[in-house]
Amino acid sequence: MSDGYLNTFSWSLPGLSWMGFALILIGTSKLLTFFVWPSIRNAPFVLSIPFVVIAVGWGAFYYTSQYIATMGLNQGAAELFIMILSIGAGVTCLAAVATIRSLTAPRGFAMLNGLLVDNVNRGAGLLLSLAAMLMLGGAVVSIGAFYLLSGIVPAFAANPLVAKYFAGEYTAQAAPYMPLFRGGMVLYQVGALVGILLLQGRANVGRIMLILLMVLLGGAALLAMLSLRRGVAAQPIIEGLMILLLVRGRIGWVCVGVAVYLMAFTFGSAANQILLYALGVKNEVGFDAIIKGLSDVHDIWWFMDAYHKAEPPATMGMTVFGGLVPYDFPYNPGNYTKWMIGADLNTGSGGFRLPMSVWGYDAFGYPGLVLWSAVEGFTVVVQALLFRLLAEKGGSRYVLAINIITYKVVFTICSNLLQWKIDDVLLIILFLMLRLAPAMTRQLGRRQAKAIIPQAG
């Protein structure tokens, strides 16, 4: 019965089931990144490959069939979802074309290129190294203090997948100390990325400082891993290494690195299922453990089915800034998706990842769908073109580090234009502070020069 259902949509395309059509639409923005700059060195695209292939590609077929078989799916909900995706994909592509034309014009190119630097003095490099160590040290102290004061280490908890979100029975115990944990993880994300960037090549900051940086990086990474938040813990290290490889490495090594990255992502996706097997909760771990760690498509169908049945009023954009309000604010995107499916806000989950077009439709209906999709097309092009300029410019270790920090600022701002989260705001502030390192050292040098000239006279 379900097999017949899968292909009975009134407007299915010849030779293409609606599942395949949905797959193409969900991956539009990621695939569009490659068409903006078709290169193996395109980091925004390369870093999204595992998500597109596993979560979207495999997930579209695996989870759609599974969802229909186990829970059923309202045909109206599915058609509404694909309609949203269709309009969103079209608007995203049109906005991307318009943005490319604007940013490749002389004035647009000059604006993007003006964000990057051509040289950085050694003082700025030393300041970056000190800042990275300070942030990593702060992360070690903050996360370690949280574990000690709350008594919760998710990796060693009786119910690790609930403890991972400090939900359920762990909420009251963790709540008083959560600022320590969240602040420490933000410091870790920035410090780890900058630390990785500064480890390349021969150290110009002294062997002792280099060793200290490595020790702090290792300690902070270990504490972050114990939280079981795979993405947050692994992302800055993997992202830093991959960006360095894509910019500096030869094509052969780049291909090897991309393959290793895919394998690491695959293992990370299966980590929860492996953990359950190690704890004796599961009797076996199959090949499908990989896709079970990325349930995005299943979650989207669940949300859309519940959304179509509930017919909630438009949020009027409340989810744009809902992530800035802590605790149980209903328009926090994570809370909103849990509320829509009828789940307890204290459930051990961070909520669902939805396409931007869905968030736009939820905010203002079809006008919101068009606006959100247009912004997504704009941000995709900005991110890809800025990284292309960064890769072509290259430069010394410190020049590359400052330019990658600039790229991260732009990337994070673009990713949050229509859905701000308090942790990302803190990330932007810290990255901006590091981006000012060259200007700060130049200003300090001018003041010292002015102080020396009268004395010499």
C-alpha angles and dihedrals in degrees: 000000000000091000090058091046092055092064104034101089110134096234103035114150118246110267093003122090118215089251091061090046091052089049092056092047097048091052095046098105093046093047090045089061089065094050090053089059114005099202138121085231093062098117097187088058099037093051090052096049096093092049093049094045099041109024097034105023103040093025095057091062100031099046099036092057091042094049094050092047096049106029106014123232129238108237091218091056092051093047091047090051094050090045089054091048092047095053091041093052092050094049092045091055093047092049090048092053091049091048093049091053091050099045096044090054114097095258094046093046091050091051093053094042090049090065091065129072130227100202139017125193123232092252090063090049091052090048090052091051092050092047092050091051092046091052094046090048089050090050092052092050096044099045092040091050090050092053092048097044098042095037090222123124105168094208090059099035123118090240103029099175091056093040088053088072094032087237134139113017091001098059100086092043095051102035099084092054102038094108087063092053098043093043091048092051091051091051089048094052093053097037094047094050094048091043091054091049092052095049093070119108126346115345116243095184099070133274095261092054090047092052091046090050091052093048093050091046092052093046094048092046091051093051091046091051091053087064088066090225094136098184097048094042099046103030102079093048097043092041092050093049093045094049091050090049094047092050101037107023130093117251093255093054091043090057091049090048093051090051092050090048091054090051092049091049090048092052091046090052090055094044095098093052091047090050092052089050091050090051091051094246091117126042096210143008116224133190089266089068085089095062094038088067090060107048095162097127092046090049092049092052090047092051095044092048091052092042093052092050095045097043091200122196117262113277090224090225096304090136090062091075099016091100089064091064113080132221121012102350103151095220094056099118093236093048093043094057091047091048091050093057092043097251124148111260087229092060115128096257138095092221131254131308108230130185113262091242090061092051090050093050090048091052104046108353116239095347088055091047090056094045096047092046092049091052090050091054090050094049094047091058095043092052095047097045094046092052090048090056090046093051093046092048094051108162135159126331094269095042090053092046093052092046092049089050088052090050091050091052092051093042093051093046091049091048091053102041092110101021117039123193125191094232091054091050089055090048091053092049093051093046091049090052090054091046089060092060096100092048092047094052092046091052090048090050092052092051091050090049091051090049092050098048096065091046091052090049 
